[in-house]
Amino acid sequence: MSAYKKEVWFTIIMSLLFLVSGHMGLIFTIIPIDGYLFGFPIMYIVPILVGWFGVLFLTIVAGKIGNSLDVAIEEENERNKQQSDNQGKGAV
């Protein structure tokens, strides 16, 4: 799979993960859960923690993977440029 296709899939998947992480409170209002975590009701503390730390974690992961995809795209562009230059020289 080309680096561009990987970047598109990465963007789609990370967007979905960010949406779920950022809107965890909505999920907990649809499915109410009784119980306590760290002395707080689960349906209040889990969305807050996932919203804060989940988005922070996803941002770090997205940055690292995005940088590696950018490097792969640059390498692929260089290979494609060299191949087109070699084909152009062979035709002359």
C-alpha positions as CSV (number, residue, x, y, z in Angstrom):
1,M,0.0,0.0,0.0
2,S,1.3,3.4,-0.9
3,A,2.2,5.9,1.8
4,Y,-0.6,8.2,0.7
5,K,-3.2,5.4,1.2
6,K,-1.8,4.7,4.6
7,E,-2.1,8.3,5.5
8,V,-5.7,8.5,4.4
9,W,-6.6,5.4,6.4
10,F,-4.7,6.7,9.4
11,T,-6.6,10.0,9.2
12,I,-10.0,8.2,9.1
13,I,-9.2,5.9,11.9
14,M,-7.7,8.6,14.2
15,S,-10.7,10.9,13.5
16,L,-13.0,8.2,14.6
17,L,-10.9,7.5,17.7
18,F,-10.9,11.2,18.6
19,L,-14.6,11.4,18.1
20,V,-15.3,8.5,20.4
21,S,-12.7,9.7,23.0
22,G,-14.0,13.3,23.0
23,H,-17.7,12.3,23.2
24,M,-17.4,9.6,25.8
25,G,-19.9,11.5,28.0
26,L,-22.6,11.1,25.4
27,I,-22.0,7.4,25.3
28,F,-22.4,7.2,29.1
29,T,-25.6,9.2,29.0
30,I,-27.1,6.7,26.5
31,I,-25.9,3.7,28.6
32,P,-26.0,4.7,32.3
33,I,-23.7,2.8,34.5
34,D,-23.8,2.6,38.3
35,G,-20.7,2.4,40.3
36,Y,-17.8,4.4,41.6
37,L,-14.2,5.0,40.5
38,F,-11.8,7.0,42.7
39,G,-14.8,8.0,44.8
40,F,-16.7,9.5,41.8
41,P,-19.6,8.1,39.9
42,I,-18.3,6.1,36.9
43,M,-20.7,7.9,34.5
44,Y,-19.0,11.2,35.4
45,I,-15.3,10.5,36.0
46,V,-14.7,8.1,33.1
47,P,-15.8,10.5,30.4
48,I,-13.7,13.3,32.0
49,L,-10.6,11.1,32.2
50,V,-11.0,9.6,28.8
51,G,-11.7,13.1,27.4
52,W,-8.5,14.5,28.9
53,F,-6.0,11.7,29.0
54,G,-7.5,9.8,26.0
55,V,-7.2,12.8,23.7
56,L,-3.7,13.6,25.0
57,F,-2.6,10.0,24.4
58,L,-4.2,10.0,20.9
59,T,-2.5,13.3,20.1
60,I,0.9,11.9,21.0
61,V,0.3,8.7,19.0
62,A,-1.0,10.7,16.0
63,G,2.0,12.9,16.0
64,K,4.5,10.1,16.1
65,I,2.7,8.0,13.4
66,G,2.0,11.1,11.3
67,N,5.7,12.0,11.3
68,S,6.7,8.5,10.2
69,L,4.1,8.6,7.4
70,D,5.5,12.0,6.3
71,V,8.9,10.5,6.1
72,A,7.6,7.6,4.1
73,I,5.8,9.9,1.7
74,E,8.9,11.9,1.2
75,E,10.9,8.8,0.4
76,E,8.2,7.6,-2.0
77,N,8.2,10.9,-3.8
78,E,12.0,10.8,-4.1
79,R,11.8,7.3,-5.6
80,N,9.1,8.3,-8.0
81,K,11.1,11.4,-9.0
82,Q,14.2,9.3,-9.7
83,Q,12.2,6.8,-11.7
84,S,10.7,9.5,-13.8
85,D,14.1,11.1,-14.3
86,N,15.6,7.8,-15.4
87,Q,12.8,7.1,-17.8
88,G,13.1,10.6,-19.3
89,K,16.9,10.2,-19.8
90,G,16.4,6.8,-21.4
91,A,14.1,8.1,-24.0
92,V,16.5,10.8,-25.2
